[in-house]
Amino acid sequence: MAHEQRPQLRNTLTNRHVTMIALGGVIGAGLFVSSGAVLNTVGPAALISYIVSGILVTLIMRGVGEMAVLLPEARSIENYPRIGLGRWAGFSVGWMYWYFWVIVAAVEAVAGAGIIGGFLPDVPNWAICLGLIVVMTLLNVISVRVYAETEFWLASIKVVAIVFFLVVGAVFLLGLFGHSPGLSHLEGHGGFFPLGGGAVVVGSVTVLFSFAGAEIATIAAAESRDPAKYAARATRQVTYRILFFYLLSIAVIICLVPWNTPMSGAQVKSPFALALSAVGIPFADVIMEVVVLTAVLSSLNSCLYLTSRVLFSLSRHGDAPQFLTRLNRRGVPTRAIVAATLVSYLSVIANYFFPEQVFLFLINSSGAICLIYYFLLMLAQVAVRKRSAARGIEPKFRMWGYPWLSYLTMVWIVGVLIFMGINPATRWELSLSALSFVVVLVAYPIVRRRSPTRHDDRPSESTLT
C-alpha cells in the first residue's frame, strides 16, 4: 500500500501524442546526417546494413513491447529488468540508460547550436547552446502534455519532410520530370558491393546506433490513458516506420546520388540535400538545415523526457537520491529534469574548454551502452514471459517466435559487441562503454547498503496482465 501512496506520474497523453512520440523516437538526426557516412563507407549495399539493423531493433522493440503490455504498472524501462531479473538489473539498466541519454542530450544541444549559428553568425555558439537547453527544459517542466505537444509538431515536420522527399524522389526516378538516372547508380560505381561484404557489417553497427531511442514510445505510453494498449500500438508502428522512413529514404538516396559523393563531415551537405539538389529542388540546403534542426530539437526534447522519467523511477526505488521523487502540481518530476540538464550544462562547458578530451571521452564511453542495456532488456523479457506462463497468463502482445527469437536477439547483440571489440575503429568505444558498465555494477552494492529498503526490488506478480 505504501508503494501506491508514493508520487505517481499522471496519465494525460493521448493516442496521437504517443503515436508521434513513437515517430520522433525512430526518425532522428542520424537519418538525415549520419546516413551519409554509412553510404560513403559501404556503398549501395548500405541498404542491406539498414535492413539488418532494422530487423534487430524491431526484435528488441517487440520484446520491450511485450513487457510493456504485460507490466503496464512498471511505468519505466528500467523496471522491466527490475521485475524480471532483480534490483541489480533495474539499477544497472536505469543508470546506463540515464547516462547514455544525458550524453546524447549534450551532443544534440551542441549540434543544434552549430546549425543555428550558421544563420546567426554574430551569436556565440555557447550562448545558443545554453538557450536551447533552457528552452527545452522549460517545455518539459511545464507539463508532460506540453512536452508531448512540442514533440508532436516537431515529429510532424520530420514526417512531412520525409514524405515530400520520397514522393519527389520517386516521381523523378520514374522519369516524370527531368533526366532520371534510373537504377544506374546501384551498379555504375564499382557495383552493389564496391567495398566488399565486410563493409556491410561495419555499416550495420553504425546504423544500429541511429535507431537508438525507438523504445521511447513504451515509456511515454506509461503516462497515457491506456498504457498497455498504446504501448502495443506504438511498438507495432515502429516496424512500419523503419521500413517506410529509413529503408525507402536510403533507397531513394542511393538511386539519386552516387555513393562515392562526399556526404559526411562538417562542411559536407546532408545526403538528403544532395538528393534534392540532384532532382532540381531550389534551396535544398536551407530546407534540409531546417529539417535537421527540427530533428535535433526533437531529440533534445525527448532526451530530457527520457532521462527525467528514468531518474524519477530510480529514486522511487531507492537507487537515486529521494528528493528527485518530488513532482510539481502538474505531476512533472521537475527536480529529475533539472538534474539531467545540469549534466548537459557541464558537458557543454567541457566541450568548450576541452573539445578533444573530456567531451570525446563522454561520447565514446556511452557509445555501446545501449547494446548492453538492450541485452539485459531481452534477458528480462524471457524471465517475465516465463513468470507470466507459470501463472497461466497469455500475453496480449507477444514476442515473435518465443523463446528462440529472444535468444537469437541476445546472441545477435553479443555478436555485435564482439565485432566492436575486434574492429579497431570501435574497440576503444566498446572498452570505455564496458568500463561504464563495470562502474555501475560496482556502485550497486554501495547504494544498496546505504538504501537497504527493497522498495520494488521484485514488484508483485499481480502487476502482470
C-alpha positions in Angstrom: 0.0 0.0 0.0 2.9 2.3 0.8 4.0 2.0 -2.8 0.8 3.3 -4.2 1.0 6.4 -1.9 4.3 7.5 -3.4 4.4 10.1 -6.1 2.8 9.0 -9.4 3.1 10.4 -12.9 -0.2 11.4 -14.5 -1.9 9.6 -17.3 -2.5 12.6 -19.6 -1.1 11.6 -23.0 -3.5 10.8 -25.9 -3.0 8.3 -28.7 -1.9 11.0 -31.2 0.8 12.1 -28.7 2.1 8.5 -28.2 2.0 7.9 -31.9 4.0 10.9 -32.8 6.4 10.3 -30.0 7.0 6.9 -31.5 7.7 8.5 -34.8 10.1 11.0 -33.3 11.9 8.2 -31.5 12.6 6.4 -34.8 13.3 9.4 -37.0 16.4 11.1 -35.6 19.1 13.3 -36.8 21.0 10.1 -37.6 18.8 9.5 -40.6 19.3 13.0 -42.1 23.1 13.3 -41.3 24.8 10.1 -40.3 23.3 8.1 -43.2 25.8 9.9 -45.5 28.8 8.4 -43.6 27.3 5.0 -43.9 26.7 5.3 -47.7 30.3 6.5 -48.1 31.8 3.6 -46.2 29.5 0.8 -47.5 28.2 1.9 -50.9 24.8 0.9 -52.3 24.9 -2.2 -50.1 24.3 0.2 -47.2 20.6 -0.7 -47.8 21.4 -4.2 -46.5 23.1 -2.6 -43.4 19.9 -0.7 -42.7 17.8 -3.9 -43.2 19.9 -6.0 -40.9 20.0 -3.4 -38.1 16.3 -2.6 -38.6 15.4 -6.3 -38.0 17.5 -6.4 -34.8 15.9 -3.2 -33.5 12.4 -4.5 -34.4 13.0 -7.7 -32.4 14.2 -5.7 -29.4 11.2 -3.4 -29.6 8.9 -6.4 -29.9 10.4 -7.8 -26.7 10.1 -4.4 -24.9 6.6 -4.0 -26.1 5.5 -7.4 -24.8 6.8 -6.4 -21.3 5.1 -3.0 -21.6 1.8 -4.7 -22.1 2.3 -7.5 -19.5 3.5 -4.9 -17.0 1.5 -1.7 -17.5 2.3 -0.5 -14.0 6.1 -0.7 -14.5 5.9 2.8 -15.9 9.7 3.0 -16.7 12.0 1.0 -18.9 14.4 0.1 -16.0 11.5 -1.6 -14.1 11.2 -4.4 -16.7 14.6 -5.9 -15.8 14.0 -5.0 -12.1 10.9 -7.1 -12.2 12.3 -9.9 -14.4 15.9 -10.1 -13.1 16.0 -8.3 -9.8 17.0 -4.9 -8.3 20.6 -5.1 -9.6 19.4 -5.3 -13.2 16.9 -2.4 -12.7 19.7 -0.3 -11.1 22.1 -1.1 -13.9 19.8 -0.5 -16.8 18.4 2.6 -15.2 21.7 4.3 -14.7 23.2 3.2 -18.0 20.0 4.4 -19.8 20.2 7.7 -18.0 23.9 8.2 -18.7 23.5 7.3 -22.4 20.8 9.8 -22.9 22.2 12.7 -20.9 25.3 12.5 -23.2 23.1 12.4 -26.3 21.3 15.5 -25.0 24.6 17.4 -24.7 25.6 16.2 -28.2 22.2 17.4 -29.7 22.5 20.7 -28.0 25.9 21.3 -29.4 24.7 20.2 -32.9 21.6 22.4 -32.7 23.8 25.4 -31.7 26.0 24.7 -34.7 23.1 24.8 -37.1 21.5 27.9 -35.7 25.0 29.5 -35.5 25.1 29.3 -39.3 22.1 31.6 -39.5 23.2 33.8 -36.6 27.0 34.1 -37.1 27.3 37.0 -34.6 25.9 35.0 -31.7 28.4 32.7 -29.8 27.7 29.0 -30.1 27.8 28.6 -26.3 25.0 31.1 -25.9 22.8 29.4 -28.5 23.6 26.0 -26.9 22.6 27.4 -23.4 19.4 28.9 -24.8 18.4 25.6 -26.4 18.8 23.7 -23.2 16.9 26.3 -21.2 14.0 26.4 -23.6 13.7 22.6 -23.8 13.9 22.4 -20.0 11.1 24.8 -19.6 8.9 22.9 -22.1 9.5 19.7 -20.2 8.9 21.3 -16.8 5.6 23.0 -17.6 3.7 19.6 -18.1 4.0 16.3 -19.9 1.3 17.5 -22.4 3.5 20.5 -23.3 6.4 18.1 -24.0 4.1 15.8 -26.0 2.6 18.7 -28.0 6.1 20.0 -28.8 7.2 16.6 -29.8 4.0 16.1 -31.9 4.7 19.1 -34.0 8.5 18.5 -34.3 7.8 14.9 -35.4 5.2 16.2 -37.8 7.7 18.4 -39.6 10.1 15.4 -39.9 7.3 13.2 -41.3 6.2 15.7 -43.8 9.7 16.3 -44.9 10.4 12.6 -45.5 7.1 12.0 -47.3 7.8 15.0 -49.5 11.3 13.7 -50.2 10.1 10.2 -51.0 7.3 11.5 -53.4 9.6 13.9 -55.2 12.4 11.3 -55.4 10.1 8.6 -56.7 8.5 10.8 -59.3 11.9 11.9 -60.6 13.3 8.4 -60.7 10.2 7.3 -62.7 11.2 9.9 -65.3 8.1 12.0 -64.9 10.2 15.1 -64.9 13.9 15.8 -65.6 16.5 13.3 -66.6 16.2 10.3 -64.3 19.4 8.2 -63.6 17.1 5.2 -63.0 18.9 2.4 -61.2 22.3 3.2 -62.8 23.9 4.3 -59.5 23.3 0.9 -58.0 25.9 -0.8 -60.2 27.7 2.1 -62.0 30.4 3.0 -59.5 32.0 -0.3 -58.6 29.0 -2.5 -58.2 26.5 -3.0 -55.4 29.3 -4.1 -53.1 32.1 -1.7 -54.1 33.9 -2.1 -50.7 33.1 -5.7 -50.1 30.7 -7.6 -47.8 32.7 -6.8 -44.7 31.8 -3.1 -45.1 28.1 -4.1 -44.8 28.8 -5.5 -41.3 30.7 -2.4 -40.3 27.9 -0.2 -41.6 25.2 -2.2 -39.8 26.9 -1.4 -36.5 26.9 2.3 -37.3 23.3 2.2 -38.4 22.2 0.4 -35.2 23.1 3.4 -33.1 21.0 5.7 -35.2 17.9 3.6 -34.3 18.5 4.1 -30.5 15.5 5.8 -28.9 12.8 3.7 -30.6 11.7 2.5 -27.2 10.7 5.9 -26.1 7.1 5.2 -27.1 6.7 2.5 -24.5 8.0 5.0 -21.8 5.6 7.7 -23.0 2.7 5.1 -23.0 3.1 4.8 -19.2 1.7 8.4 -19.0 -1.2 7.8 -21.4 -4.8 6.9 -20.6 -4.3 3.3 -21.6 -0.6 2.3 -21.1 -0.9 -1.3 -22.3 -3.0 -0.5 -25.4 -0.9 2.4 -26.5 2.4 0.6 -25.9 1.3 -2.3 -28.1 0.2 0.1 -30.8 3.3 2.2 -30.7 5.5 -0.9 -30.8 3.8 -2.2 -34.0 4.2 1.1 -35.6 8.0 1.1 -35.1 8.3 -1.8 -37.6 6.4 0.0 -40.3 8.2 3.3 -39.6 11.7 1.7 -40.0 10.6 0.2 -43.3 8.9 3.3 -44.7 11.1 6.1 -43.4 14.5 4.6 -43.3 14.7 1.9 -46.0 12.8 3.8 -48.6 14.7 7.0 -47.9 18.1 5.3 -48.2 17.0 3.5 -51.4 16.0 6.8 -53.0 19.2 8.5 -52.0 21.3 5.6 -53.4 19.4 5.9 -56.7 19.8 9.7 -56.9 23.3 10.2 -55.7 26.5 8.2 -56.4 27.6 6.5 -53.2 31.2 7.9 -53.6 29.9 11.5 -53.5 31.3 13.1 -50.2 28.4 13.0 -47.8 30.0 13.2 -44.3 31.9 15.9 -42.4 31.2 19.3 -41.1 31.4 21.1 -44.4 29.6 18.5 -46.5 25.9 18.6 -47.4 23.3 16.2 -45.9 22.7 13.2 -48.3 19.0 14.4 -48.4 20.1 17.8 -49.6 22.4 16.3 -52.2 19.5 14.1 -53.5 17.1 17.1 -53.6 19.7 19.1 -55.5 20.0 16.3 -58.0 16.3 16.5 -58.5 16.5 20.2 -59.0 14.7 21.4 -55.9 15.8 25.0 -55.1 17.2 25.9 -51.7 17.7 22.2 -50.9 20.5 23.1 -48.4 18.3 25.5 -46.5 15.4 23.2 -46.4 17.4 20.3 -45.0 19.1 22.6 -42.5 15.7 23.4 -41.1 14.7 19.7 -41.1 17.9 18.6 -39.4 17.5 21.3 -36.8 13.9 20.0 -36.2 15.3 16.5 -35.7 18.0 17.8 -33.3 15.5 19.7 -31.2 13.1 16.8 -31.2 15.9 14.5 -29.9 17.0 17.0 -27.3 13.4 17.4 -26.1 13.0 13.6 -25.9 16.3 13.2 -24.1 15.2 15.4 -21.3 11.9 13.5 -21.0 13.6 10.1 -21.1 16.3 10.9 -18.5 13.9 12.6 -16.1 11.5 9.6 -16.1 14.2 7.1 -15.6 15.8 9.1 -12.8 12.4 9.6 -11.1 11.8 5.9 -11.2 15.3 5.1 -9.8 14.7 7.5 -6.9 11.4 5.9 -6.1 13.2 2.5 -5.7 16.0 3.9 -3.5 18.5 3.7 -6.3 18.9 7.5 -6.6 18.5 10.5 -4.2 15.0 10.5 -2.7 14.5 14.3 -3.3 14.2 13.5 -7.0 10.8 11.9 -6.5 9.2 15.3 -5.9 6.6 16.3 -8.5 5.2 19.8 -9.2 1.5 20.4 -9.1 1.1 19.3 -12.7 2.7 15.9 -11.9 6.1 16.6 -13.5 9.3 15.4 -11.9 11.0 18.9 -12.2 14.0 18.0 -10.0 14.8 15.0 -12.1 14.6 17.1 -15.3 16.9 19.8 -13.8 19.3 17.1 -12.8 19.5 15.9 -16.4 20.1 19.4 -17.7 22.9 20.0 -15.2 24.8 17.2 -16.9 24.1 18.9 -20.2 25.5 22.2 -18.9 28.6 20.5 -17.6 29.1 18.6 -20.9 28.7 21.7 -23.0 31.3 23.5 -20.7 33.6 20.6 -21.1 33.2 20.7 -24.9 34.0 24.4 -24.9 37.2 24.1 -22.9 38.3 20.6 -23.7 36.7 19.6 -27.1 39.2 16.9 -27.8 39.5 15.4 -24.4 36.5 15.4 -21.9 33.6 15.6 -24.3 35.1 13.0 -26.7 35.6 10.7 -23.7 32.0 11.1 -22.6 30.7 10.3 -26.1 32.9 7.2 -26.5 32.2 5.9 -23.0 28.5 5.9 -23.8 28.6 4.6 -27.3 28.0 0.9 -26.8 26.0 1.2 -23.6 22.7 0.9 -25.5 23.7 -2.5 -26.7 24.4 -3.6 -23.1 21.0 -2.5 -21.7 19.3 -3.9 -24.8 20.8 -7.3 -23.9 19.5 -7.0 -20.3 16.1 -6.0 -21.5 15.8 -9.0 -23.7 17.0 -11.2 -20.9 14.3 -9.7 -18.7 11.7 -10.3 -21.4 12.4 -14.1 -21.3 12.2 -14.0 -17.5 8.9 -12.0 -17.4 7.4 -14.3 -20.1 8.3 -17.4 -18.0 6.7 -15.9 -14.9 3.6 -15.0 -16.8 3.4 -18.5 -18.3 3.8 -20.0 -14.8 0.7 -18.1 -13.7 -1.3 -19.1 -16.8 -1.2 -15.6 -18.3 -1.1 -15.3 -22.1 0.3 -12.0 -23.2 -2.0 -10.0 -25.4 1.0 -8.7 -27.3 3.7 -11.3 -28.0 7.3 -11.5 -28.9 7.6 -13.4 -32.1 9.0 -16.9 -32.1 9.4 -17.0 -28.3 11.8 -18.1 -26.9 14.0 -18.8 -29.8 13.9 -15.3 -31.4 14.5 -13.8 -27.9 17.6 -15.9 -27.6 18.7 -15.2 -31.1 18.3 -11.4 -30.4 20.6 -11.7 -27.4 23.2 -13.8 -29.4 23.0 -11.2 -32.1 23.7 -8.3 -29.7 26.6 -10.2 -28.2 27.9 -10.8 -31.8 27.8 -7.0 -32.4 29.7 -6.3 -29.2 32.3 -8.9 -30.2 32.7 -7.4 -33.6 33.1 -3.9 -32.0 35.9 -5.4 -29.9 37.6 -6.9 -33.0 37.2 -3.9 -35.2 40.0 -1.3 -34.4 37.7 1.6 -35.2 35.2 0.7 -32.4 37.4 -1.2 -29.9 38.1 1.9 -27.8 34.5 2.9 -27.8 33.5 -0.6 -26.6 36.2 -0.6 -23.9 35.0 2.7 -22.4 31.4 1.6 -22.5 32.3 -1.7 -20.8 34.2 0.4 -18.2 31.0 2.5 -17.6 29.0 -0.7 -17.1 31.6 -2.0 -14.6 31.4 1.3 -12.7 27.6 0.9 -12.4 27.9 -2.7 -11.2 30.5 -1.7 -8.5 28.2 1.2 -7.4 25.2 -1.1 -7.0 26.2 -2.8 -3.7 27.4 0.5 -2.3 24.0 2.1 -3.0 22.2 -1.0 -1.7 24.0 -0.9 1.6 23.0 2.8 2.0 19.5 2.1 0.9 18.7 -1.4 2.1 14.9 -1.0 1.7 13.9 -3.2 -1.1 11.1 -0.9 -2.3 10.0 -2.7 -5.5 13.1 -5.0 -5.8 10.7 -7.5 -7.4 7.3 -5.9 -7.7 4.3 -8.2 -7.0 3.4 -10.6 -9.8 0.0 -9.0 -9.7 1.4 -6.4 -12.0 1.3 -9.0 -14.8 -1.8 -8.6 -17.0 
